[in-house]
Amino acid sequence: MNRTHLERAAEAIVSGLGYAFAAVPDGRAPLAVAAYPAALLAPLELRSVEGRKHGLATYSATLRLMRDGARTNPAGRREAAAALENDLLAVFAALADDERVVAVEQLTIRPEEGGPTHHAAIVQRAEARIITCF
């Protein structure tokens, strides 16, 4: 139930920022991106569970935000990458405020050349651990 809740929360947040959302494994990403800007959420990985009826569940999350970069000059690519980074920070800050999320930890954001779609996309990839309560 927490997995579905996190996926829906992420979809609502990124959709609110204007991204087309898809929750797909990396191998299916080229088929999932129909328009830019796009957000791809890899399947959440359950890393640990503490408790039986009530407790904590920790997930690893990978989220990519992408913009079309086919006709973008180097300065424009840098600006777009910075904007994507800011959007990723906003997404994970909003997730941290979710009622079922205890904490977002170990957030890393890095550029990904070309990304999973093999287009000339500008891509920023974020990875984090999300601790949820149940």
DRENFI-765203 format. One record per atom (N, C-alpha, C, O, CB): chain; atom name; x, y, z. Coordinates in steps of 0.001 Angstrom, whole numbers, plus 500000, padded with zeros to 6 digits. Atoms other than C-alpha are relative to their C-alpha. Glycine has a CB too. Example, Ala and Ser with C-alpha at 12.3 -4.5 7.8 and 13.67 -1.06 7.14 Angstrom:
% DRENFI-765203
A;N;500890;498810;500000
A;CA;512300;495500;507800
A;C;500900;501200;500000
A;O;501936;501181;500665
A;CB;499008;500027;501246
A;N;499180;498810;499940
A;CA;513670;498940;507140
A;C;499230;501090;500730
A;O;499739;502198;500899
A;CB;500414;500462;498585
% end
This chain:
% DRENFI-765203
A;N;500815;498816;500000
A;CA;500000;500000;500000
A;C;500866;501258;500000
A;O;500517;502233;499334
A;CB;499068;499992;501195
A;N;499128;498826;499997
A;CA;502852;502439;500727
A;C;500619;500230;498627
A;O;500805;501374;498213
A;CB;501100;499844;501051
A;N;499415;499886;501344
A;CA;504371;501712;497309
A;C;499032;500753;499084
A;O;499426;501704;498408
A;CB;500327;498587;499411
A;N;501003;499354;500844
A;CA;501167;502694;495529
A;C;499785;501445;500422
A;O;499659;502330;499576
A;CB;498677;499235;500057
A;N;500175;498636;499497
A;CA;500736;505740;497740
A;C;501156;500892;499555
A;O;500929;502018;499111
A;CB;499891;499998;501537
A;N;498838;499211;500425
A;CA;504291;506934;496983
A;C;499975;500279;498496
A;O;500270;501395;498068
A;CB;501296;499273;500371
A;N;500066;499802;501445
A;CA;503853;506410;493238
A;C;498953;501047;499643
A;O;499198;501912;498802
A;CB;499689;498678;499290
A;N;501064;499027;500280
A;CA;500571;508354;493239
A;C;500391;501396;500467
A;O;500102;502386;499796
A;CB;498692;499571;500676
A;N;499553;498698;499500
A;CA;502064;511127;495354
A;C;501021;500609;499054
A;O;500944;501796;498738
A;CB;500598;499867;501413
A;N;498990;499507;500948
A;CA;505052;511427;493005
A;C;499341;500450;498703
A;O;499706;501488;498152
A;CB;501054;498909;499709
A;N;500706;499625;501225
A;CA;502729;511490;489992
A;C;499272;501334;500168
A;O;499330;502190;499285
A;CB;499003;498903;499604
A;N;500728;498749;499765
A;CA;500597;514250;491513
A;C;500952;501188;500063
A;O;500655;502255;499525
A;CB;499189;499912;501297
A;N;499035;498903;499856
A;CA;503644;516353;492368
A;C;500596;500384;498654
A;O;500597;501561;498291
A;CB;501119;499608;500975
A;N;499347;499665;501270
A;CA;505398;516094;489009
A;C;498996;500456;498949
A;O;499324;501290;498105
A;CB;500782;498801;499476
A;N;501034;499537;500926
A;CA;502155;516484;487070
A;C;499659;501456;500282
A;O;499413;502233;499360
A;CB;498735;499122;500107
A;N;500237;498617;499618
A;CA;501563;519688;489008
A;C;501086;500938;499516
A;O;500848;502133;499341
A;CB;499877;500104;501485
A;N;498892;499201;500523
A;CA;504947;520893;487784
A;C;500033;500006;498468
A;O;500897;500643;497865
A;CB;501323;499471;500543
A;N;500098;499989;501455
A;CA;503939;520199;484171
A;C;500680;498855;499278
A;O;500845;498913;498059
A;CB;500552;501243;499503
A;N;499325;501139;500613
A;CA;505692;516878;483553
A;C;499009;498889;499663
A;O;498079;498627;500426
A;CB;501094;499468;500929
A;N;500744;501212;500339
A;CA;504161;513904;481734
A;C;500639;498862;500802
A;O;501847;498646;500696
A;CB;500024;499706;498429
A;N;499488;500981;499057
A;CA;504531;511057;484274
A;C;499833;498586;499474
A;O;498826;498256;498847
A;CB;499303;500143;501338
A;N;500091;501430;500260
A;CA;505279;507377;483754
A;C;500797;499256;501065
A;O;501912;499651;501406
A;CB;500517;499654;498573
A;N;499297;500872;499054
A;CA;506206;504695;486281
A;C;500345;498723;499244
A;O;499496;497851;499060
A;CB;499126;499696;501294
A;N;499579;501108;500848
A;CA;508225;502209;484241
A;C;501432;499586;500322
A;O;502226;500407;500782
A;CB;499877;500381;498520
A;N;498597;500415;499872
A;CA;511393;500118;484453
A;C;500845;500670;498917
A;O;500321;501104;497891
A;CB;500129;498455;499906
A;N;499087;499332;500936
A;CA;514449;501535;482667
A;C;499873;499478;498574
A;O;499905;500267;497629
A;CB;501427;499833;500467
A;N;500070;500578;501340
A;CA;514111;499150;479728
A;C;498777;500430;499214
A;O;498777;500352;497985
A;CB;500021;498518;500094
A;N;501237;499583;500670
A;CA;510616;500444;478950
A;C;499923;501516;499811
A;O;498965;502021;499226
A;CB;498793;499524;500797
A;N;500018;498539;500043
A;CA;511517;504137;479206
A;C;499836;500569;498595
A;O;499053;501504;498425
A;CB;501259;500532;500602
A;N;500164;499406;501336
A;CA;511887;504786;475445
A;C;498552;499967;499511
A;O;498132;500848;498761
A;CB;500884;499273;499001
A;N;501397;500105;500423
A;CA;508293;503656;474944
A;C;499082;500888;500834
A;O;497987;501233;500390
A;CB;499535;498555;500087
A;N;500847;499260;499073
A;CA;506957;505651;477895
A;C;500024;501508;499774
A;O;499093;502209;500170
A;CB;500417;499704;501403
A;N;499879;498556;500189
A;CA;508159;509104;476848
A;C;499361;500375;498672
A;O;499913;500122;497601
A;CB;501491;500455;500048
A;N;500713;499578;501202
A;CA;505630;510512;474414
A;C;500164;501497;499758
A;O;500038;501969;498628
A;CB;498518;499646;500109
A;N;499872;498545;500108
A;CA;506205;514207;475139
A;C;500905;500497;501117
A;O;501050;499859;502160
A;CB;498605;500697;500065
A;N;499163;499346;498995
A;CA;508548;516509;477014
A;C;499277;501229;500520
A;O;498481;501811;499784
A;CB;501388;500384;499416
A;N;499130;500608;499005
A;CA;508933;517545;479745
A;C;499383;498711;500538
A;O;498161;498574;500597
A;CB;500272;500982;501146
A;N;500446;501307;499546
A;CA;508717;514020;481124
A;C;500648;499649;501332
A;O;501746;500102;501654
A;CB;500318;498928;498953
A;N;499494;500528;498730
A;CA;509159;512321;484487
A;C;499854;498491;499964
A;O;498774;497969;499687
A;CB;499240;500613;501231
A;N;500024;501460;499961
A;CA;510076;508656;484772
A;C;500374;499528;501391
A;O;501452;499837;501898
A;CB;500957;499397;498946
A;N;499743;500592;498691
A;CA;509808;506844;488080
A;C;500273;498521;499809
A;O;499408;497783;499335
A;CB;498803;500227;500975
A;N;499669;501427;500065
A;CA;511606;503499;488187
A;C;499227;499286;501108
A;O;498835;499919;502088
A;CB;501553;499760;500144
A;N;500704;500718;498940
A;CA;509905;500764;490215
A;C;500699;500207;501353
A;O;501917;500076;501472
A;CB;499915;498494;499662
A;N;499454;499806;498657
A;CA;510350;501487;493909
A;C;500525;498673;500527
A;O;499921;497624;500305
A;CB;498928;500584;500959
A;N;499402;501202;499426
A;CA;512597;499010;495707
A;C;499820;500025;501505
A;O;500276;500956;502169
A;CB;501500;499886;499630
A;N;500169;500111;498557
A;CA;511589;497915;499200
A;C;501319;499521;500591
A;O;501757;498404;500313
A;CB;498827;499030;500368
A;N;498684;500300;499439
A;CA;514856;497972;501165
A;C;499940;499376;501383
A;O;500732;498490;501705
A;CB;500818;501248;500061
A;N;500100;500564;498656
A;CA;513750;497249;504717
A;C;498628;500275;500589
A;O;497941;501220;500202
A;CB;501093;500570;500912
A;N;501252;499852;499276
A;CA;510745;496821;506976
A;C;500296;499771;501475
A;O;500947;498795;501849
A;CB;498904;499008;499472
A;N;499881;500135;498551
A;CA;510669;497374;510730
A;C;498591;499972;500563
A;O;497805;500892;500334
A;CB;500850;501166;500630
A;N;501328;500139;499424
A;CA;507613;496150;512607
A;C;499165;499024;499200
A;O;499515;498629;498088
A;CB;499304;501348;500071
A;N;500870;500953;500669
A;CA;504770;493836;511752
A;C;498672;500630;499610
A;O;498355;500714;498424
A;CB;499761;498797;500889
A;N;501272;499362;500307
A;CA;501395;495547;512029
A;C;500160;501513;499840
A;O;499424;502146;499082
A;CB;498980;499692;501093
A;N;499684;498573;500088
A;CA;502815;499046;512483
A;C;501520;500115;499978
A;O;502219;499363;500657
A;CB;499370;500822;501205
A;N;498550;499831;500032
A;CA;506279;500260;511659
A;C;500441;500876;498851
A;O;499731;501781;498411
A;CB;500682;498659;499905
A;N;499376;499200;501050
A;CA;508546;501634;508987
A;C;500361;499113;498810
A;O;500794;497972;498974
A;CB;501255;500722;500538
A;N;499563;500656;501234
A;CA;509159;500635;505374
A;C;500871;501001;499247
A;O;500482;502149;499035
A;CB;498770;499520;499118
A;N;499069;499127;500707
A;CA;512143;502052;503518
A;C;500096;499568;498535
A;O;500333;498399;498228
A;CB;501400;499975;500673
A;N;499942;500235;501438
A;CA;512108;502358;499724
A;C;501160;500776;499381
A;O;501499;501871;499829
A;CB;498671;500398;499332
A;N;499064;499268;500845
A;CA;514804;503283;497227
A;C;499206;500482;498798
A;O;498469;499717;498175
A;CB;501238;499109;499569
A;N;500734;499410;501116
A;CA;513438;505642;494589
A;C;500971;500617;499012
A;O;501962;501236;499402
A;CB;498997;501056;500498
A;N;499251;499357;501069
A;CA;514868;506730;491249
A;C;499009;500726;499114
A;O;498092;500123;498556
A;CB;500841;498968;499184
A;N;500881;499167;500803
A;CA;513192;509594;489437
A;C;500840;500807;499025
A;O;501808;501460;499416
A;CB;499141;500932;500893
A;N;499333;499192;501025
A;CA;514323;511158;486165
A;C;499033;501063;499501
A;O;497869;500779;499217
A;CB;500501;499111;498819
A;N;500732;498934;500657
A;CA;513121;514514;484907
A;C;500732;500330;498715
A;O;501959;500425;498699
A;CB;499858;501255;500917
A;N;499397;499805;501315
A;CA;513691;515218;481210
A;C;499330;501133;499240
A;O;498128;501368;499358
A;CB;499923;498718;499190
A;N;500466;498980;500939
A;CA;513364;518058;478734
A;C;500642;499734;498653
A;O;501717;499140;498562
A;CB;500335;501441;500505
A;N;499447;500135;501349
A;CA;513886;518103;475004
A;C;501228;500892;499885
A;O;501188;502063;500261
A;CB;498940;500370;498911
A;N;498774;499222;500151
A;CA;517413;519226;474228
A;C;500571;499959;498605
A;O;501724;500336;498397
A;CB;501023;499519;500957
A;N;499493;500195;501359
A;CA;517698;518536;470503
A;C;500534;501286;499368
A;O;501553;501261;498677
A;CB;498908;499430;499129
A;N;499573;498747;500633
A;CA;517987;522179;469468
A;C;500481;501012;501035
A;O;500327;502219;500848
A;CB;498853;500600;499182
A;N;499594;499126;498904
A;CA;519447;523581;472671
A;C;501513;500180;499990
A;O;502260;499206;499904
A;CB;499533;499430;501355
A;N;498557;499722;499963
A;CA;522851;525289;472786
A;C;500550;499653;501384
A;O;499767;499432;502308
A;CB;500290;501498;499654
A;N;499419;500396;498716
A;CA;525310;524491;475624
A;C;499532;500851;501187
A;O;499279;500314;502265
A;CB;501495;500066;499907
A;N;500466;499142;498895
A;CA;524261;527501;477735
A;C;498558;499658;500357
A;O;498201;499614;501534
A;CB;500116;501504;499620
A;N;501391;500380;499766
A;CA;520611;526541;477327
A;C;499884;498657;500687
A;O;499002;498458;501522
A;CB;499240;499969;498699
A;N;500000;501319;499352
A;CA;521387;522947;478316
A;C;500348;500132;501486
A;O;499759;499458;502331
A;CB;501003;499047;499298
A;N;499626;499792;498590
A;CA;523070;524163;481520
A;C;498835;500600;500782
A;O;498554;500187;501907
A;CB;501240;500922;500106
A;N;501148;499379;499334
A;CA;520088;526353;482367
A;C;498867;498999;500203
A;O;498237;498968;501260
A;CB;499498;501198;499189
A;N;501055;501008;499892
A;CA;517650;523534;481668
A;C;500354;498960;501051
A;O;499486;498535;501814
A;CB;499761;499322;498647
A;N;499566;500971;498991
A;CA;519702;521104;483780
A;C;499828;500569;501400
A;O;499417;499853;502313
A;CB;501466;499596;499770
A;N;500177;499365;498685
A;CA;519662;523584;486673
A;C;498520;500073;500373
A;O;498164;499874;501535
A;CB;500616;501416;500004
A;N;501443;499948;499737
A;CA;515882;523992;486338
A;C;499466;498615;500366
A;O;498630;498485;501261
A;CB;499245;500552;498770
A;N;500405;501368;499671
A;CA;515428;520209;486341
A;C;500440;499628;501413
A;O;499690;499003;502162
A;CB;500587;499006;498984
A;N;499497;500266;498657
A;CA;517588;519959;489451
A;C;499105;500672;501048
A;O;498755;500055;502055
A;CB;501458;500493;500138
A;N;500887;499296;499071
A;CA;515444;522578;491194
A;C;498645;499309;500115
A;O;498081;499211;501205
A;CB;499808;501449;499552
A;N;501275;500715;499965
A;CA;512298;520694;490217
A;C;500118;498696;500783
A;O;499203;498335;501523
A;CB;499512;499714;498579
A;N;499805;501232;499229
A;CA;513728;517448;491615
A;C;500063;500298;501496
A;O;499489;499564;502302
A;CB;501283;499282;499551
A;N;499965;499618;498589
A;CA;514516;519193;494891
A;C;498593;500294;500511
A;O;498245;499913;501629
A;CB;500908;501225;500207
A;N;501377;499686;499613
A;CA;510929;520473;494982
A;C;499155;498734;500128
A;O;498337;498626;501041
A;CB;499365;500950;498980
A;N;500755;501258;499948
A;CA;509520;517001;494262
A;C;500297;499255;501298
A;O;499376;498828;501994
A;CB;500340;499108;498782
A;N;499665;500769;498807
A;CA;511429;515331;497079
A;C;499668;500756;501285
A;O;499386;500132;502307
A;CB;501471;499635;499985
A;N;500443;499214;498846
A;CA;510683;518199;499484
A;C;498502;499807;500212
A;O;498042;499683;501348
A;CB;500332;501503;499805
A;N;501440;500231;499886
A;CA;506989;517751;498722
A;C;499707;498581;500474
A;O;498791;498373;501269
A;CB;499311;500258;498658
A;N;500174;501371;499511
A;CA;507288;513986;499208
A;C;500296;499908;501497
A;O;499623;499177;502223
A;CB;500910;499035;499223
A;N;499650;500021;498579
A;CA;508932;514610;502578
A;C;498864;500541;500858
A;O;498766;500196;502036
A;CB;501271;500811;500246
A;N;501138;499443;499272
A;CA;505801;516547;503599
A;C;498769;499099;499963
A;O;497763;499411;500600
A;CB;499649;501349;499437
A;N;501137;500911;500100
A;CA;503495;513627;502731
A;C;499698;499368;501360
A;O;500603;499130;502160
A;CB;500276;498906;498949
A;N;500445;500533;498715
A;CA;501486;512198;505621
A;C;500600;498645;500352
A;O;500753;498338;501534
A;CB;498519;499890;500002
A;N;499450;501331;499725
A;CA;502974;508703;505272
A;C;501524;499956;499957
A;O;502121;498923;500260
A;CB;499448;499009;499011
A;N;498542;499978;500114
A;CA;506584;509777;504745
A;C;500609;500535;501290
A;O;500279;501627;501753
A;CB;500447;500860;498791
A;N;499283;499609;498788
A;CA;508803;509907;507810
A;C;501198;500865;499625
A;O;501467;501884;500262
A;CB;500457;498751;500802
A;N;498806;499253;500414
A;CA;511919;511095;505966
A;C;500400;499621;498582
A;O;500117;498525;498097
A;CB;501170;499739;500968
A;N;499332;500239;501273
A;CA;513656;511429;502630
A;C;501486;500165;500294
A;O;501924;501220;500753
A;CB;499495;500992;498846
A;N;498576;499994;499655
A;CA;517334;510550;503001
A;C;500858;499671;498784
A;O;500386;499118;497791
A;CB;500284;498999;501130
A;N;498974;500345;500994
A;CA;520481;510232;500903
A;C;499610;500412;498583
A;O;499849;499672;497628
A;CB;500270;498508;500034
A;N;500387;499493;501314
A;CA;519109;512321;498040
A;C;501244;500393;499208
A;O;502068;501181;499671
A;CB;499042;501205;500138
A;N;498936;499616;500925
A;CA;521535;512547;495144
A;C;499363;500342;498667
A;O;498399;499703;498245
A;CB;501064;498864;499841
A;N;500483;499588;501317
A;CA;520954;514304;491841
A;C;501214;500130;499091
A;O;502206;500766;499446
A;CB;499188;501350;500071
A;N;498890;499917;500942
A;CA;523185;513905;488815
A;C;499465;500060;498581
A;O;498404;499513;498281
A;CB;500955;498803;500168
A;N;500419;499970;501407
A;CA;522977;514665;485115
A;C;500214;498637;499360
A;O;501104;497879;499746
A;CB;500775;501087;499218
A;N;499895;501269;500720
A;CA;522475;511748;482788
A;C;499998;500321;498508
A;O;498980;500759;497971
A;CB;498823;499013;500380
A;N;499852;499641;501417
A;CA;523710;512223;479231
A;C;499078;499157;499137
A;O;499184;497931;499111
A;CB;501460;499825;499541
A;N;500904;500703;500910
A;CA;520981;511343;476754
A;C;498854;499317;500706
A;O;497750;499252;500165
A;CB;500757;498991;499210
A;N;501050;500637;499213
A;CA;519015;509519;479422
A;C;499569;498663;499442
A;O;500195;498122;498530
A;CB;498818;500901;500091
A;N;500444;501343;500374
A;CA;517079;506320;479037
A;C;499271;499931;498669
A;O;498966;498836;498197
A;CB;499116;499459;501061
A;N;500782;500015;501238
A;CA;515278;507380;475846
A;C;500848;500004;498742
A;O;500312;499793;497653
A;CB;499084;501175;499972
A;N;499086;499948;501138
A;CA;518333;507665;473553
A;C;499707;501180;499079
A;O;500121;501179;497920
A;CB;499925;498707;499215
A;N;500226;498758;500736
A;CA;517114;511077;472394
A;C;501020;501009;500494
A;O;501839;500696;501359
A;CB;498529;500532;500185
A;N;499094;498940;499554
A;CA;518998;514334;472800
A;C;499392;500726;501195
A;O;499428;501954;501270
A;CB;500293;500999;498850
A;N;500685;499415;498851
A;CA;517151;514882;476068
A;C;500997;500542;501019
A;O;502135;500083;501116
A;CB;499088;498964;500659
A;N;499265;499493;498840
A;CA;518421;516915;478995
A;C;499376;499290;501190
A;O;498176;499417;501435
A;CB;499924;501604;500135
A;N;500530;500876;498958
A;CA;518082;514580;481966
A;C;500738;500225;501306
A;O;501964;500331;501337
A;CB;500104;498528;499579
A;N;499447;500017;498644
A;CA;518604;514860;485706
A;C;499393;498795;500697
A;O;498183;498575;500644
A;CB;499697;501346;500787
A;N;500422;501231;499318
A;CA;518425;511650;487736
A;C;500167;500195;501501
A;O;501238;500587;501965
A;CB;500825;498761;499504
A;N;499957;499905;498543
A;CA;517586;511670;491445
A;C;499790;498611;500594
A;O;498965;497829;500123
A;CB;498926;500997;500531
A;N;500158;501231;499247
A;CA;517980;508772;493826
A;C;499902;500366;501472
A;O;500619;501242;501954
A;CB;501179;499009;499734
A;N;500179;499716;498577
A;CA;516806;508739;497432
A;C;499427;498785;500698
A;O;498871;497884;500070
A;CB;499085;501221;500209
A;N;500671;500967;499145
A;CA;515710;506556;500286
A;C;498827;500715;500646
A;O;498976;501803;501203
A;CB;500974;499396;501076
A;N;501194;499410;499425
A;CA;512172;507234;501427
A;C;499489;499071;501090
A;O;499147;497917;500833
A;CB;498912;500251;498914
A;N;500477;500782;498859
A;CA;511139;506040;504870
A;C;498531;500337;500216
A;O;498169;501499;500396
A;CB;500847;500291;501294
A;N;501435;499816;499823
A;CA;507397;505535;505244
A;C;499520;499275;501253
A;O;500176;498355;501743
A;CB;499237;499497;498765
A;N;500594;500682;498846
A;CA;505186;504549;508156
A;C;498774;499238;499535
A;O;498104;499624;498577
A;CB;499628;501010;501131
A;N;501219;500779;500287
A;CA;502463;501923;508099
A;C;499370;499585;501312
A;O;498334;498920;501317
A;CB;500313;498744;499118
% end
